[in-house]
Structure formats: C-alpha cells, structure tokens
Amino acid sequence: MLENLSENLCVSKFQGIHYDQWTCYELIVTASESKRKTWKPITGLMPAEAMSHFLQRNYPAEHVSSQFRAIVN
C-alpha cells in the first residue's frame, strides 16, 4: 500500500521475514482529465534508515523525511 508523504511523493513498504524495506515513488503528470494517479518508482528497495537519508538529501524543503520517520515508527 502506498503511503503519501506529499502531493507528489509516496513510499511503499515491503515486508520480509527478517527485514522491512521501502521504495519511493514520484507522481507522473498525466492528462488533466485522468482521474487515476500514476506513480513511478524512483528508488529500489532500501532499509528505513537509508530511505530516510535519501528523502532528507533529495527533498529537504518538503520535510518528507520527518513524515517518513513518523510512518516507520
């Protein structure tokens, strides 16, 4: 299931027996008459700590890293 971090960014959790990993997605701008949002993965699977660093480094102004940490905890 996708967890929205902002209007244009979300993450998805993949659970394993001994691990949880995350993928980040970015909204693809589609035709304005389309009612469905289309998301494109912008990362591969990453542990929560690495995802937090990725978000902090690439989207600092949007404060999505703190929103991600709230989802993880």
PyMOL Python script that loads the backbone (N, CA, C, O; Angstrom):
from pymol import cmd

cmd.read_pdbstr("""\
ATOM      1  N   MET A   1       0.842  -1.171   0.000  1.00  0.00           N
ATOM      2  CA  MET A   1       0.000   0.000   0.000  1.00  0.00           C
ATOM      3  C   MET A   1       0.891   1.240   0.000  1.00  0.00           C
ATOM      4  O   MET A   1       1.916   1.273   0.681  1.00  0.00           O
ATOM      5  N   LEU A   2       0.506   2.238  -0.749  1.00  0.00           N
ATOM      6  CA  LEU A   2       1.275   3.474  -0.830  1.00  0.00           C
ATOM      7  C   LEU A   2       0.935   4.396   0.333  1.00  0.00           C
ATOM      8  O   LEU A   2      -0.231   4.578   0.685  1.00  0.00           O
ATOM      9  N   GLU A   3       1.966   4.965   0.914  1.00  0.00           N
ATOM     10  CA  GLU A   3       1.817   5.950   1.990  1.00  0.00           C
ATOM     11  C   GLU A   3       2.255   7.297   1.441  1.00  0.00           C
ATOM     12  O   GLU A   3       3.421   7.466   1.085  1.00  0.00           O
ATOM     13  N   ASN A   4       1.345   8.255   1.366  1.00  0.00           N
ATOM     14  CA  ASN A   4       1.663   9.575   0.825  1.00  0.00           C
ATOM     15  C   ASN A   4       2.522  10.375   1.796  1.00  0.00           C
ATOM     16  O   ASN A   4       2.218  10.472   2.985  1.00  0.00           O
ATOM     17  N   LEU A   5       3.596  10.944   1.267  1.00  0.00           N
ATOM     18  CA  LEU A   5       4.455  11.838   2.034  1.00  0.00           C
ATOM     19  C   LEU A   5       4.190  13.289   1.656  1.00  0.00           C
ATOM     20  O   LEU A   5       4.332  14.194   2.479  1.00  0.00           O
ATOM     21  N   SER A   6       3.807  13.499   0.411  1.00  0.00           N
ATOM     22  CA  SER A   6       3.455  14.821  -0.094  1.00  0.00           C
ATOM     23  C   SER A   6       2.515  14.601  -1.275  1.00  0.00           C
ATOM     24  O   SER A   6       2.134  13.472  -1.581  1.00  0.00           O
ATOM     25  N   GLU A   7       2.158  15.674  -1.915  1.00  0.00           N
ATOM     26  CA  GLU A   7       1.258  15.576  -3.064  1.00  0.00           C
ATOM     27  C   GLU A   7       1.891  14.805  -4.223  1.00  0.00           C
ATOM     28  O   GLU A   7       1.190  14.172  -5.013  1.00  0.00           O
ATOM     29  N   ASN A   8       3.219  14.863  -4.315  1.00  0.00           N
ATOM     30  CA  ASN A   8       3.916  14.250  -5.444  1.00  0.00           C
ATOM     31  C   ASN A   8       4.855  13.113  -5.076  1.00  0.00           C
ATOM     32  O   ASN A   8       5.610  12.640  -5.927  1.00  0.00           O
ATOM     33  N   LEU A   9       4.825  12.664  -3.821  1.00  0.00           N
ATOM     34  CA  LEU A   9       5.791  11.676  -3.360  1.00  0.00           C
ATOM     35  C   LEU A   9       5.117  10.703  -2.401  1.00  0.00           C
ATOM     36  O   LEU A   9       4.333  11.109  -1.543  1.00  0.00           O
ATOM     37  N   CYS A  10       5.430   9.407  -2.549  1.00  0.00           N
ATOM     38  CA  CYS A  10       4.912   8.412  -1.619  1.00  0.00           C
ATOM     39  C   CYS A  10       5.917   7.275  -1.478  1.00  0.00           C
ATOM     40  O   CYS A  10       6.871   7.175  -2.250  1.00  0.00           O
ATOM     41  N   VAL A  11       5.690   6.423  -0.487  1.00  0.00           N
ATOM     42  CA  VAL A  11       6.544   5.265  -0.249  1.00  0.00           C
ATOM     43  C   VAL A  11       5.666   4.027  -0.088  1.00  0.00           C
ATOM     44  O   VAL A  11       4.474   4.118   0.208  1.00  0.00           O
ATOM     45  N   SER A  12       6.279   2.890  -0.287  1.00  0.00           N
ATOM     46  CA  SER A  12       5.604   1.619  -0.111  1.00  0.00           C
ATOM     47  C   SER A  12       6.523   0.689   0.666  1.00  0.00           C
ATOM     48  O   SER A  12       7.731   0.657   0.431  1.00  0.00           O
ATOM     49  N   LYS A  13       5.940  -0.071   1.598  1.00  0.00           N
ATOM     50  CA  LYS A  13       6.711  -0.972   2.450  1.00  0.00           C
ATOM     51  C   LYS A  13       6.619  -2.397   1.922  1.00  0.00           C
ATOM     52  O   LYS A  13       5.543  -2.871   1.560  1.00  0.00           O
ATOM     53  N   PHE A  14       7.767  -3.073   1.883  1.00  0.00           N
ATOM     54  CA  PHE A  14       7.834  -4.476   1.506  1.00  0.00           C
ATOM     55  C   PHE A  14       8.365  -5.246   2.716  1.00  0.00           C
ATOM     56  O   PHE A  14       9.491  -5.023   3.161  1.00  0.00           O
ATOM     57  N   GLN A  15       7.540  -6.151   3.238  1.00  0.00           N
ATOM     58  CA  GLN A  15       7.919  -6.875   4.442  1.00  0.00           C
ATOM     59  C   GLN A  15       8.463  -8.248   4.100  1.00  0.00           C
ATOM     60  O   GLN A  15       7.949  -8.949   3.229  1.00  0.00           O
ATOM     61  N   GLY A  16       9.505  -8.605   4.802  1.00  0.00           N
ATOM     62  CA  GLY A  16      10.073  -9.936   4.703  1.00  0.00           C
ATOM     63  C   GLY A  16      10.111 -10.551   6.095  1.00  0.00           C
ATOM     64  O   GLY A  16       9.732  -9.908   7.074  1.00  0.00           O
ATOM     65  N   ILE A  17      10.556 -11.766   6.181  1.00  0.00           N
ATOM     66  CA  ILE A  17      10.615 -12.436   7.482  1.00  0.00           C
ATOM     67  C   ILE A  17      11.595 -11.736   8.407  1.00  0.00           C
ATOM     68  O   ILE A  17      11.309 -11.559   9.591  1.00  0.00           O
ATOM     69  N   HIS A  18      12.747 -11.335   7.885  1.00  0.00           N
ATOM     70  CA  HIS A  18      13.787 -10.733   8.717  1.00  0.00           C
ATOM     71  C   HIS A  18      14.080  -9.285   8.357  1.00  0.00           C
ATOM     72  O   HIS A  18      15.058  -8.721   8.847  1.00  0.00           O
ATOM     73  N   TYR A  19      13.261  -8.671   7.516  1.00  0.00           N
ATOM     74  CA  TYR A  19      13.567  -7.307   7.095  1.00  0.00           C
ATOM     75  C   TYR A  19      12.301  -6.582   6.636  1.00  0.00           C
ATOM     76  O   TYR A  19      11.315  -7.211   6.250  1.00  0.00           O
ATOM     77  N   ASP A  20      12.346  -5.279   6.686  1.00  0.00           N
ATOM     78  CA  ASP A  20      11.367  -4.401   6.057  1.00  0.00           C
ATOM     79  C   ASP A  20      12.150  -3.469   5.149  1.00  0.00           C
ATOM     80  O   ASP A  20      13.161  -2.899   5.559  1.00  0.00           O
ATOM     81  N   GLN A  21      11.692  -3.317   3.929  1.00  0.00           N
ATOM     82  CA  GLN A  21      12.356  -2.404   3.010  1.00  0.00           C
ATOM     83  C   GLN A  21      11.308  -1.509   2.364  1.00  0.00           C
ATOM     84  O   GLN A  21      10.120  -1.828   2.343  1.00  0.00           O
ATOM     85  N   TRP A  22      11.775  -0.388   1.840  1.00  0.00           N
ATOM     86  CA  TRP A  22      10.888   0.642   1.316  1.00  0.00           C
ATOM     87  C   TRP A  22      11.297   1.046  -0.092  1.00  0.00           C
ATOM     88  O   TRP A  22      12.474   0.983  -0.448  1.00  0.00           O
ATOM     89  N   THR A  23      10.321   1.461  -0.887  1.00  0.00           N
ATOM     90  CA  THR A  23      10.547   2.031  -2.207  1.00  0.00           C
ATOM     91  C   THR A  23       9.844   3.375  -2.258  1.00  0.00           C
ATOM     92  O   THR A  23       8.747   3.528  -1.719  1.00  0.00           O
ATOM     93  N   CYS A  24      10.467   4.343  -2.902  1.00  0.00           N
ATOM     94  CA  CYS A  24       9.899   5.682  -3.031  1.00  0.00           C
ATOM     95  C   CYS A  24       9.362   5.864  -4.452  1.00  0.00           C
ATOM     96  O   CYS A  24       9.970   5.403  -5.418  1.00  0.00           O
ATOM     97  N   TYR A  25       8.234   6.530  -4.566  1.00  0.00           N
ATOM     98  CA  TYR A  25       7.576   6.763  -5.853  1.00  0.00           C
ATOM     99  C   TYR A  25       7.305   8.254  -6.044  1.00  0.00           C
ATOM    100  O   TYR A  25       7.077   8.991  -5.085  1.00  0.00           O
ATOM    101  N   GLU A  26       7.336   8.675  -7.305  1.00  0.00           N
ATOM    102  CA  GLU A  26       7.047  10.056  -7.660  1.00  0.00           C
ATOM    103  C   GLU A  26       5.846  10.070  -8.607  1.00  0.00           C
ATOM    104  O   GLU A  26       5.705   9.190  -9.456  1.00  0.00           O
ATOM    105  N   LEU A  27       4.994  11.065  -8.456  1.00  0.00           N
ATOM    106  CA  LEU A  27       3.811  11.198  -9.291  1.00  0.00           C
ATOM    107  C   LEU A  27       4.201  11.531 -10.724  1.00  0.00           C
ATOM    108  O   LEU A  27       5.026  12.414 -10.961  1.00  0.00           O
ATOM    109  N   ILE A  28       3.616  10.831 -11.665  1.00  0.00           N
ATOM    110  CA  ILE A  28       3.803  11.125 -13.083  1.00  0.00           C
ATOM    111  C   ILE A  28       2.644  12.022 -13.501  1.00  0.00           C
ATOM    112  O   ILE A  28       1.478  11.694 -13.283  1.00  0.00           O
ATOM    113  N   VAL A  29       2.979  13.142 -14.097  1.00  0.00           N
ATOM    114  CA  VAL A  29       1.946  14.062 -14.552  1.00  0.00           C
ATOM    115  C   VAL A  29       1.288  13.453 -15.786  1.00  0.00           C
ATOM    116  O   VAL A  29       1.943  13.159 -16.786  1.00  0.00           O
ATOM    117  N   THR A  30      -0.031  13.274 -15.685  1.00  0.00           N
ATOM    118  CA  THR A  30      -0.796  12.703 -16.793  1.00  0.00           C
ATOM    119  C   THR A  30      -1.794  13.730 -17.294  1.00  0.00           C
ATOM    120  O   THR A  30      -1.840  14.857 -16.803  1.00  0.00           O
ATOM    121  N   ALA A  31      -2.570  13.343 -18.247  1.00  0.00           N
ATOM    122  CA  ALA A  31      -3.589  14.239 -18.799  1.00  0.00           C
ATOM    123  C   ALA A  31      -4.527  14.704 -17.690  1.00  0.00           C
ATOM    124  O   ALA A  31      -4.855  13.934 -16.787  1.00  0.00           O
ATOM    125  N   SER A  32      -4.950  15.935 -17.755  1.00  0.00           N
ATOM    126  CA  SER A  32      -5.764  16.519 -16.690  1.00  0.00           C
ATOM    127  C   SER A  32      -7.114  15.833 -16.537  1.00  0.00           C
ATOM    128  O   SER A  32      -7.706  15.896 -15.459  1.00  0.00           O
ATOM    129  N   GLU A  33      -7.619  15.184 -17.576  1.00  0.00           N
ATOM    130  CA  GLU A  33      -8.916  14.517 -17.460  1.00  0.00           C
ATOM    131  C   GLU A  33      -8.816  13.145 -16.793  1.00  0.00           C
ATOM    132  O   GLU A  33      -9.839  12.536 -16.479  1.00  0.00           O
ATOM    133  N   SER A  34      -7.608  12.662 -16.576  1.00  0.00           N
ATOM    134  CA  SER A  34      -7.416  11.367 -15.924  1.00  0.00           C
ATOM    135  C   SER A  34      -7.711  11.477 -14.434  1.00  0.00           C
ATOM    136  O   SER A  34      -7.200  12.372 -13.759  1.00  0.00           O
ATOM    137  N   LYS A  35      -8.528  10.574 -13.926  1.00  0.00           N
ATOM    138  CA  LYS A  35      -8.886  10.571 -12.509  1.00  0.00           C
ATOM    139  C   LYS A  35      -7.917   9.736 -11.674  1.00  0.00           C
ATOM    140  O   LYS A  35      -7.867   9.867 -10.451  1.00  0.00           O
ATOM    141  N   ARG A  36      -7.159   8.887 -12.337  1.00  0.00           N
ATOM    142  CA  ARG A  36      -6.249   7.988 -11.637  1.00  0.00           C
ATOM    143  C   ARG A  36      -4.836   8.558 -11.632  1.00  0.00           C
ATOM    144  O   ARG A  36      -4.345   9.040 -12.653  1.00  0.00           O
ATOM    145  N   LYS A  37      -4.190   8.496 -10.470  1.00  0.00           N
ATOM    146  CA  LYS A  37      -2.802   8.935 -10.354  1.00  0.00           C
ATOM    147  C   LYS A  37      -1.882   7.791 -10.752  1.00  0.00           C
ATOM    148  O   LYS A  37      -2.146   6.632 -10.432  1.00  0.00           O
ATOM    149  N   THR A  38      -0.809   8.118 -11.446  1.00  0.00           N
ATOM    150  CA  THR A  38       0.187   7.136 -11.848  1.00  0.00           C
ATOM    151  C   THR A  38       1.496   7.464 -11.146  1.00  0.00           C
ATOM    152  O   THR A  38       1.958   8.605 -11.172  1.00  0.00           O
ATOM    153  N   TRP A  39       2.091   6.449 -10.515  1.00  0.00           N
ATOM    154  CA  TRP A  39       3.312   6.624  -9.743  1.00  0.00           C
ATOM    155  C   TRP A  39       4.459   5.882 -10.412  1.00  0.00           C
ATOM    156  O   TRP A  39       4.282   4.776 -10.925  1.00  0.00           O
ATOM    157  N   LYS A  40       5.644   6.504 -10.403  1.00  0.00           N
ATOM    158  CA  LYS A  40       6.851   5.905 -10.966  1.00  0.00           C
ATOM    159  C   LYS A  40       7.857   5.690  -9.843  1.00  0.00           C
ATOM    160  O   LYS A  40       8.137   6.622  -9.090  1.00  0.00           O
ATOM    161  N   PRO A  41       8.412   4.475  -9.712  1.00  0.00           N
ATOM    162  CA  PRO A  41       9.426   4.263  -8.668  1.00  0.00           C
ATOM    163  C   PRO A  41      10.691   5.065  -8.978  1.00  0.00           C
ATOM    164  O   PRO A  41      11.175   5.080 -10.110  1.00  0.00           O
ATOM    165  N   ILE A  42      11.211   5.726  -7.952  1.00  0.00           N
ATOM    166  CA  ILE A  42      12.441   6.499  -8.131  1.00  0.00           C
ATOM    167  C   ILE A  42      13.598   5.917  -7.321  1.00  0.00           C
ATOM    168  O   ILE A  42      14.734   6.380  -7.431  1.00  0.00           O
ATOM    169  N   THR A  43      13.309   4.910  -6.515  1.00  0.00           N
ATOM    170  CA  THR A  43      14.357   4.182  -5.799  1.00  0.00           C
ATOM    171  C   THR A  43      14.067   2.695  -5.905  1.00  0.00           C
ATOM    172  O   THR A  43      12.964   2.281  -6.262  1.00  0.00           O
ATOM    173  N   GLY A  44      15.069   1.914  -5.591  1.00  0.00           N
ATOM    174  CA  GLY A  44      14.863   0.484  -5.417  1.00  0.00           C
ATOM    175  C   GLY A  44      14.503   0.238  -3.959  1.00  0.00           C
ATOM    176  O   GLY A  44      14.193   1.173  -3.220  1.00  0.00           O
ATOM    177  N   LEU A  45      14.546  -1.008  -3.557  1.00  0.00           N
ATOM    178  CA  LEU A  45      14.276  -1.338  -2.167  1.00  0.00           C
ATOM    179  C   LEU A  45      15.409  -0.831  -1.282  1.00  0.00           C
ATOM    180  O   LEU A  45      16.588  -1.021  -1.582  1.00  0.00           O
ATOM    181  N   MET A  46      15.027  -0.183  -0.188  1.00  0.00           N
ATOM    182  CA  MET A  46      16.007   0.380   0.744  1.00  0.00           C
ATOM    183  C   MET A  46      15.526   0.144   2.171  1.00  0.00           C
ATOM    184  O   MET A  46      14.323   0.166   2.429  1.00  0.00           O
ATOM    185  N   PRO A  47      16.463  -0.085   3.107  1.00  0.00           N
ATOM    186  CA  PRO A  47      16.066  -0.133   4.510  1.00  0.00           C
ATOM    187  C   PRO A  47      15.574   1.246   4.957  1.00  0.00           C
ATOM    188  O   PRO A  47      15.877   2.254   4.319  1.00  0.00           O
ATOM    189  N   ALA A  48      14.825   1.286   6.040  1.00  0.00           N
ATOM    190  CA  ALA A  48      14.208   2.531   6.511  1.00  0.00           C
ATOM    191  C   ALA A  48      15.232   3.642   6.736  1.00  0.00           C
ATOM    192  O   ALA A  48      14.977   4.791   6.376  1.00  0.00           O
ATOM    193  N   GLU A  49      16.361   3.328   7.314  1.00  0.00           N
ATOM    194  CA  GLU A  49      17.377   4.352   7.588  1.00  0.00           C
ATOM    195  C   GLU A  49      17.919   4.954   6.296  1.00  0.00           C
ATOM    196  O   GLU A  49      18.094   6.168   6.202  1.00  0.00           O
ATOM    197  N   ALA A  50      18.182   4.118   5.309  1.00  0.00           N
ATOM    198  CA  ALA A  50      18.677   4.603   4.020  1.00  0.00           C
ATOM    199  C   ALA A  50      17.615   5.438   3.307  1.00  0.00           C
ATOM    200  O   ALA A  50      17.938   6.444   2.675  1.00  0.00           O
ATOM    201  N   MET A  51      16.350   5.027   3.405  1.00  0.00           N
ATOM    202  CA  MET A  51      15.263   5.793   2.789  1.00  0.00           C
ATOM    203  C   MET A  51      15.139   7.158   3.446  1.00  0.00           C
ATOM    204  O   MET A  51      14.928   8.158   2.760  1.00  0.00           O
ATOM    205  N   SER A  52      15.265   7.209   4.745  1.00  0.00           N
ATOM    206  CA  SER A  52      15.199   8.477   5.466  1.00  0.00           C
ATOM    207  C   SER A  52      16.300   9.420   4.992  1.00  0.00           C
ATOM    208  O   SER A  52      16.050  10.605   4.773  1.00  0.00           O
ATOM    209  N   HIS A  53      17.513   8.903   4.834  1.00  0.00           N
ATOM    210  CA  HIS A  53      18.630   9.716   4.343  1.00  0.00           C
ATOM    211  C   HIS A  53      18.393  10.170   2.905  1.00  0.00           C
ATOM    212  O   HIS A  53      18.684  11.316   2.563  1.00  0.00           O
ATOM    213  N   PHE A  54      17.869   9.284   2.063  1.00  0.00           N
ATOM    214  CA  PHE A  54      17.570   9.633   0.677  1.00  0.00           C
ATOM    215  C   PHE A  54      16.568  10.788   0.621  1.00  0.00           C
ATOM    216  O   PHE A  54      16.766  11.751  -0.119  1.00  0.00           O
ATOM    217  N   LEU A  55      15.503  10.687   1.398  1.00  0.00           N
ATOM    218  CA  LEU A  55      14.472  11.728   1.399  1.00  0.00           C
ATOM    219  C   LEU A  55      15.026  13.042   1.941  1.00  0.00           C
ATOM    220  O   LEU A  55      14.730  14.112   1.409  1.00  0.00           O
ATOM    221  N   GLN A  56      15.821  12.960   2.988  1.00  0.00           N
ATOM    222  CA  GLN A  56      16.406  14.162   3.582  1.00  0.00           C
ATOM    223  C   GLN A  56      17.365  14.848   2.610  1.00  0.00           C
ATOM    224  O   GLN A  56      17.398  16.077   2.540  1.00  0.00           O
ATOM    225  N   ARG A  57      18.133  14.078   1.871  1.00  0.00           N
ATOM    226  CA  ARG A  57      19.102  14.621   0.932  1.00  0.00           C
ATOM    227  C   ARG A  57      18.430  15.195  -0.326  1.00  0.00           C
ATOM    228  O   ARG A  57      18.858  16.233  -0.833  1.00  0.00           O
ATOM    229  N   ASN A  58      17.386  14.531  -0.831  1.00  0.00           N
ATOM    230  CA  ASN A  58      16.784  14.917  -2.104  1.00  0.00           C
ATOM    231  C   ASN A  58      15.540  15.797  -1.995  1.00  0.00           C
ATOM    232  O   ASN A  58      15.173  16.461  -2.965  1.00  0.00           O
ATOM    233  N   TYR A  59      14.893  15.814  -0.841  1.00  0.00           N
ATOM    234  CA  TYR A  59      13.664  16.601  -0.671  1.00  0.00           C
ATOM    235  C   TYR A  59      13.676  17.346   0.675  1.00  0.00           C
ATOM    236  O   TYR A  59      12.725  17.220   1.446  1.00  0.00           O
ATOM    237  N   PRO A  60      14.722  18.110   0.969  1.00  0.00           N
ATOM    238  CA  PRO A  60      14.816  18.751   2.294  1.00  0.00           C
ATOM    239  C   PRO A  60      13.749  19.814   2.535  1.00  0.00           C
ATOM    240  O   PRO A  60      13.269  19.947   3.661  1.00  0.00           O
ATOM    241  N   ALA A  61      13.372  20.560   1.526  1.00  0.00           N
ATOM    242  CA  ALA A  61      12.412  21.648   1.706  1.00  0.00           C
ATOM    243  C   ALA A  61      11.005  21.139   1.994  1.00  0.00           C
ATOM    244  O   ALA A  61      10.206  21.848   2.604  1.00  0.00           O
ATOM    245  N   GLU A  62      10.694  19.923   1.563  1.00  0.00           N
ATOM    246  CA  GLU A  62       9.346  19.389   1.731  1.00  0.00           C
ATOM    247  C   GLU A  62       9.140  18.690   3.077  1.00  0.00           C
ATOM    248  O   GLU A  62       8.006  18.351   3.416  1.00  0.00           O
ATOM    249  N   HIS A  63      10.189  18.468   3.842  1.00  0.00           N
ATOM    250  CA  HIS A  63      10.123  17.835   5.156  1.00  0.00           C
ATOM    251  C   HIS A  63       9.502  16.435   5.101  1.00  0.00           C
ATOM    252  O   HIS A  63       8.861  16.000   6.058  1.00  0.00           O
ATOM    253  N   VAL A  64       9.692  15.738   3.986  1.00  0.00           N
ATOM    254  CA  VAL A  64       9.112  14.406   3.863  1.00  0.00           C
ATOM    255  C   VAL A  64       9.873  13.367   4.681  1.00  0.00           C
ATOM    256  O   VAL A  64       9.320  12.320   5.020  1.00  0.00           O
ATOM    257  N   SER A  65      11.126  13.645   4.996  1.00  0.00           N
ATOM    258  CA  SER A  65      11.898  12.708   5.803  1.00  0.00           C
ATOM    259  C   SER A  65      11.279  12.535   7.183  1.00  0.00           C
ATOM    260  O   SER A  65      11.204  11.415   7.689  1.00  0.00           O
ATOM    261  N   SER A  66      10.842  13.609   7.790  1.00  0.00           N
ATOM    262  CA  SER A  66      10.201  13.513   9.110  1.00  0.00           C
ATOM    263  C   SER A  66       8.847  12.811   9.007  1.00  0.00           C
ATOM    264  O   SER A  66       8.465  12.081   9.922  1.00  0.00           O
ATOM    265  N   GLN A  67       8.126  13.015   7.924  1.00  0.00           N
ATOM    266  CA  GLN A  67       6.863  12.308   7.723  1.00  0.00           C
ATOM    267  C   GLN A  67       7.112  10.816   7.531  1.00  0.00           C
ATOM    268  O   GLN A  67       6.348   9.987   8.023  1.00  0.00           O
ATOM    269  N   PHE A  68       8.176  10.478   6.819  1.00  0.00           N
ATOM    270  CA  PHE A  68       8.532   9.077   6.645  1.00  0.00           C
ATOM    271  C   PHE A  68       8.875   8.426   7.978  1.00  0.00           C
ATOM    272  O   PHE A  68       8.418   7.320   8.265  1.00  0.00           O
ATOM    273  N   ARG A  69       9.675   9.103   8.792  1.00  0.00           N
ATOM    274  CA  ARG A  69      10.036   8.546  10.107  1.00  0.00           C
ATOM    275  C   ARG A  69       8.799   8.331  10.984  1.00  0.00           C
ATOM    276  O   ARG A  69       8.760   7.384  11.768  1.00  0.00           O
ATOM    277  N   ALA A  70       7.795   9.191  10.861  1.00  0.00           N
ATOM    278  CA  ALA A  70       6.552   9.031  11.621  1.00  0.00           C
ATOM    279  C   ALA A  70       5.803   7.764  11.176  1.00  0.00           C
ATOM    280  O   ALA A  70       5.187   7.083  11.996  1.00  0.00           O
ATOM    281  N   ILE A  71       5.860   7.455   9.878  1.00  0.00           N
ATOM    282  CA  ILE A  71       5.211   6.246   9.363  1.00  0.00           C
ATOM    283  C   ILE A  71       5.933   5.002   9.857  1.00  0.00           C
ATOM    284  O   ILE A  71       5.304   4.020  10.249  1.00  0.00           O
ATOM    285  N   VAL A  72       7.273   5.054   9.835  1.00  0.00           N
ATOM    286  CA  VAL A  72       8.087   3.901  10.229  1.00  0.00           C
ATOM    287  C   VAL A  72       7.896   3.593  11.717  1.00  0.00           C
ATOM    288  O   VAL A  72       7.786   2.430  12.105  1.00  0.00           O
ATOM    289  N   ASN A  73       7.857   4.630  12.537  1.00  0.00           N
ATOM    290  CA  ASN A  73       7.732   4.426  13.993  1.00  0.00           C
ATOM    291  C   ASN A  73       6.320   4.307  14.350  1.00  0.00           C
ATOM    292  O   ASN A  73       5.993   4.131  15.523  1.00  0.00           O
TER     293      ASN A  73
END
""", "prot")
cmd.dss("prot")
cmd.show_as("cartoon", "prot")
cmd.util.cbc("prot")
cmd.orient("prot")
